[in-house]
Amino acid sequence: ALAAAAAAIVAAGLAARTGLAGIPGDAAGGILYAALMYVLLAFAVPRAACAAVAGAAVVLCGGIELFQLSPWPAQWAAQWPPVRLVFGTTFNPWDFPAYAAGGAAAGLPDRLLRPRHT
């Protein structure tokens, strides 16, 4: 299920990147980026609480956003363009609320659908 979710999120993210411009496209990208990070972390640590995974996804995305304040992501993207999809190239403080929304948007259905252990 997580692999299917990751594939769907990547497809939606690529569609949003090409189909949405301006603020809606940037917001959708941030939300989907955090949702993908959630899915990857949930796969890596399957027994972690949904809230912990969502928090970790938001913090990780925020760290990557802050990393964009350095010249390295842009330099790496100039050398190999797919790096831009992972690290971005320019800092945007408005991405932080999108990351929070993406973490919550991924965590809620996981919390509701995850089997409960007794």
Secondary structure, 3 states (H helix, E strand, C coil): CHHHHHHHHHHHHHHHHHHCCHHHHHHHHHHHHHHHHHHHHHHHCCCCCHHHHHHHHHHHHHHHHHHCCCCHHHHHHHHCCCHHHHHCCCCCCCHHHHHHHHHHHHHHHHHHHCCCCC
